[in-house]
Amino acid sequence: MSATQTTFALGISLMAPILWAALGELIVEQSGVLNIGIEGVMLIGAFVSAIGYHFVGSLYVGLLAAIGSGLACGLVLSILYVRLGTDQIVTGILFNVFALGFTTTLYTKYLGGGVSNAFGNLHIPGLSSIPWLGPILFDQNFLVYAAILAAPLVYYLVHRTWFGLYARAAAENPRAVESAGLDVWRLRYPAVVLGCMLTAVGGATIVLSTSGGFVAGLTSGRGYIALAVVVLARWNPYGAVLGSVLFGVAEALQFQVQNLGFLSKIPSDFVLMFPYIVTVVAVVFALGSRYPAACGIPFRPSAKSA
């Protein structure tokens, strides 16, 4: 492959963790909850997947362990965000700090320099031989394909099911939803749990398909990038795919810029900053995006507040 093809192929691979996290956050925010703790959930998912592989020796066990960790994180955060009504921004930041300390401590004790294996690429017959695009799009590992296929499923859940309809209504006007006889808390609980499970898969994807191992602070801000992708995509799963590809390619440039002709003259420090510069620029251009009206605002049911 040419250097340009290699850059885009690597970008598609690197976009998968961000896309998983963005899809999870999209579900959470469409129910009216803002999960700033997304970075911590990704980090815990990555660590648990590495632990699962390290002790069992199966990539699939590592993936299932990460999903289980996302379930646990979702239960904890849903209690804090939804039932206890804590400040979602402060709680999310504290959860990120906890996740960093927790995974760093256990990594030193149980993993050390342990390195996991990684899922190999799946060549899709016929499609992978398409000129130029084939090696980029159809020579990836299954977690990348699964992330892309998850986008229409999330779209269907959010826009075509009764749960998605009621959850989105609760994100705009929870009091009206309560007046209609629905339980806002019961709509937000599963949204937070499911969103955290997808986010944890994003963390596992870094270990099981990208890095092949775990180190302290592995996620390196990808959770925050996923937050930006959700806003940039205007809470549309298909837009999240495009936004994730943008950031994936920006990250891939860090590894391929020396092979891209005139771009090789760009200072290395600037190249390392490039994904985060793209994040800031994307947020600026997404200023017209509007969060759901009740997103991030704790809700107290009338019957329970009386």
C-alpha positions in Angstrom: 0.0 0.0 0.0 1.0 3.6 -0.5 1.8 5.9 2.4 -1.6 7.6 2.0 -3.4 4.3 1.9 -1.6 3.1 5.0 -2.5 6.4 6.8 -6.2 6.0 6.1 -6.2 2.3 6.9 -4.6 3.0 10.2 -7.0 5.9 10.8 -10.0 3.5 10.3 -8.5 1.1 12.8 -7.8 3.9 15.3 -11.3 5.4 14.9 -13.0 2.2 16.4 -12.3 2.9 20.1 -13.6 6.5 19.7 -16.6 5.3 17.8 -17.6 2.7 20.4 -17.3 5.4 23.1 -19.2 8.0 21.1 -22.1 5.7 20.4 -22.3 4.8 24.1 -22.2 8.5 25.1 -24.8 9.3 22.5 -27.3 6.9 24.1 -26.5 8.3 27.5 -27.0 11.9 26.5 -30.1 11.2 24.5 -31.7 10.1 27.8 -30.7 13.4 29.5 -27.5 12.3 31.3 -24.0 13.8 30.6 -21.3 11.2 31.3 -18.0 13.1 31.7 -16.7 9.9 33.3 -16.5 8.4 29.8 -12.7 8.5 30.0 -12.6 6.5 33.2 -15.0 3.9 31.8 -12.9 3.5 28.7 -9.7 3.1 30.9 -11.3 0.5 33.1 -12.6 -1.4 30.1 -9.1 -1.4 28.6 -7.5 -2.6 31.8 -10.1 -5.3 32.5 -9.8 -6.6 29.0 -6.0 -6.9 29.4 -6.5 -8.6 32.8 -9.0 -11.1 31.2 -6.6 -12.0 28.5 -3.6 -12.1 30.8 -5.1 -14.7 33.2 -7.2 -16.7 30.8 -5.4 -16.3 27.5 -8.5 -15.7 25.4 -9.1 -12.4 23.5 -12.9 -13.1 23.7 -12.7 -13.5 27.4 -10.9 -10.2 27.6 -13.7 -8.6 25.5 -16.5 -10.1 27.7 -14.6 -9.0 30.8 -14.5 -5.5 29.5 -18.3 -5.6 28.8 -18.8 -6.7 32.3 -16.7 -3.9 33.6 -18.8 -1.4 31.6 -21.9 -2.9 33.2 -20.5 -2.4 36.7 -19.4 1.2 35.8 -22.8 1.9 34.4 -24.6 0.6 37.5 -22.4 2.8 39.8 -22.7 5.9 37.6 -26.4 5.5 37.1 -26.9 5.5 40.9 -24.7 8.6 41.3 -26.1 10.5 38.3 -29.8 9.4 38.3 -30.8 8.3 41.8 -28.6 10.4 44.0 -28.6 13.4 41.6 -25.0 14.3 42.0 -23.4 17.0 39.9 -22.7 15.1 36.7 -19.6 17.1 35.7 -17.9 16.9 39.0 -18.9 13.3 39.5 -17.6 12.4 36.1 -14.2 14.1 36.6 -13.8 12.4 40.0 -14.6 9.1 38.4 -11.9 9.7 35.8 -9.4 10.4 38.5 -10.5 7.3 40.4 -10.2 5.1 37.3 -6.7 6.4 36.5 -5.5 5.7 40.1 -7.3 2.4 40.3 -6.0 1.0 37.0 -2.5 2.3 37.5 -2.2 0.7 40.9 -3.6 -2.7 39.8 -1.5 -2.6 36.5 1.7 -2.3 38.5 0.6 -5.2 40.8 -0.9 -7.7 38.4 0.1 -6.9 34.9 3.5 -5.3 35.1 5.0 -5.4 31.6 2.5 -8.0 30.4 1.5 -7.7 26.8 -1.6 -9.2 25.3 -2.2 -10.5 21.8 -4.5 -8.7 19.4 -7.3 -9.6 17.0 -6.0 -10.1 13.4 -7.4 -8.4 10.4 -10.3 -10.1 8.5 -9.9 -9.9 4.7 -13.4 -9.6 3.2 -13.3 -11.6 -0.1 -13.8 -9.5 -3.2 -14.2 -6.2 -1.3 -10.7 -6.2 0.0 -9.4 -6.3 -3.6 -11.2 -3.1 -4.7 -8.6 -0.7 -6.0 -7.3 1.8 -3.4 -10.3 1.6 -1.1 -10.3 -2.2 -0.6 -7.2 -2.4 1.6 -8.3 0.6 3.6 -11.9 -0.4 4.4 -12.1 -4.2 4.1 -8.9 -5.3 5.7 -9.6 -4.5 9.4 -10.2 -6.6 12.5 -13.7 -7.6 13.6 -14.0 -4.9 16.3 -13.7 -2.2 13.7 -16.4 -3.8 11.6 -18.6 -4.3 14.6 -18.2 -0.6 15.6 -19.4 0.5 12.2 -22.3 -2.0 12.2 -23.2 -0.8 15.7 -24.0 2.7 14.4 -27.3 1.7 12.5 -28.3 -0.4 15.5 -27.9 2.6 17.9 -29.7 4.8 15.4 -32.6 2.2 15.4 -32.6 2.1 19.2 -32.7 5.8 19.7 -35.0 6.8 16.8 -37.2 3.8 16.0 -38.1 2.1 19.3 -40.4 3.1 22.1 -37.5 3.2 24.5 -35.6 5.7 22.4 -38.6 7.9 21.9 -39.4 8.1 25.6 -35.7 8.5 26.5 -35.3 11.4 24.1 -38.4 13.0 25.5 -37.0 12.6 29.0 -33.9 14.4 27.8 -35.9 17.4 26.6 -38.7 17.6 29.2 -38.6 15.0 31.9 -41.5 16.6 33.8 -43.8 16.2 30.8 -42.7 12.6 30.5 -43.5 12.0 34.2 -46.9 13.7 33.7 -47.6 11.1 31.0 -47.2 8.3 33.5 -43.6 7.3 32.7 -40.7 6.8 35.1 -37.8 9.0 34.0 -35.4 7.2 36.3 -36.3 3.8 34.7 -35.5 5.3 31.3 -32.2 6.7 32.3 -30.9 3.7 34.2 -30.6 1.4 31.2 -29.4 4.2 29.0 -26.4 4.9 31.3 -25.6 1.2 31.7 -25.8 0.4 28.0 -23.8 3.5 27.1 -21.1 2.5 29.6 -21.0 -1.0 28.2 -20.3 0.3 24.7 -17.8 2.7 26.0 -15.9 -0.1 27.8 -15.8 -2.0 24.5 -14.1 1.1 23.1 -11.4 0.8 25.8 -11.1 -2.9 25.1 -10.7 -2.2 21.4 -7.5 -0.2 22.2 -6.0 -3.2 23.9 -7.3 -6.0 21.8 -7.0 -4.5 18.3 -4.7 -1.4 18.4 -2.0 -1.5 21.0 -1.9 -5.2 21.9 -1.2 -4.3 25.5 -2.1 -2.0 28.4 -0.1 0.8 30.0 -1.1 3.3 32.7 -3.3 6.1 31.2 -3.7 4.1 28.0 -6.8 6.0 26.7 -4.9 9.3 26.5 -8.0 11.5 26.3 -9.9 9.4 23.7 -13.0 9.6 26.0 -13.0 13.4 25.8 -12.5 13.2 22.0 -15.6 10.9 21.9 -17.5 13.6 23.8 -16.5 16.1 21.1 -17.5 13.6 18.4 -21.0 13.3 19.8 -21.5 17.1 19.7 -19.9 17.4 16.2 -22.2 14.6 15.0 -25.2 16.4 16.5 -26.2 13.2 18.3 -26.5 11.2 15.0 -24.8 7.8 15.0 -24.0 8.1 11.3 -22.4 11.4 12.0 -20.4 9.8 14.8 -18.9 7.4 12.3 -17.7 10.2 10.1 -16.4 12.2 13.1 -14.6 9.2 14.5 -12.9 8.6 11.2 -11.7 12.2 11.2 -10.1 11.8 14.6 -8.8 8.4 13.7 -7.0 9.7 10.7 -5.7 12.7 12.7 -4.2 10.2 15.2 -2.8 8.1 12.4 -0.8 11.0 11.1 1.3 10.8 14.2 2.7 7.5 13.0 2.8 8.1 9.2 3.6 11.8 8.8 7.3 11.1 8.1 6.2 9.1 5.0 3.8 11.7 3.6 6.2 14.0 1.6 6.0 17.6 2.5 4.2 16.8 5.8 7.3 15.1 7.1 8.8 18.6 7.7 6.1 19.3 10.4 7.7 19.4 13.9 7.0 16.2 15.8 5.5 18.1 18.8 2.9 19.6 16.6 2.1 16.2 15.1 1.5 14.8 18.6 -0.9 17.7 19.3 -2.7 17.2 16.0 -5.7 15.0 17.2 -6.3 17.4 20.1 -6.1 20.5 17.8 -8.6 18.8 15.6 -10.8 18.3 18.6 -10.8 22.0 19.6 -11.4 23.1 16.0 -14.3 20.6 15.7 -15.9 21.8 18.8 -15.7 25.4 17.6 -17.4 24.5 14.3 -20.1 22.6 16.3 -21.2 25.6 18.3 -24.6 25.4 16.6 -25.2 22.0 18.1 -27.7 22.1 21.0 -27.6 19.7 23.9 -31.0 18.2 24.9 -32.7 20.7 27.1 -32.5 18.6 30.3 -29.1 16.9 29.6 -26.9 17.1 32.6 -29.6 18.2 35.0 -30.6 15.8 37.8 -34.3 14.9 37.9 -36.2 14.4 41.1 -39.6 12.7 40.7 -42.5 14.6 42.2 -43.7 11.7 44.3 -40.2 11.2 45.8 -39.5 14.9 46.4 -42.7 15.5 48.3 
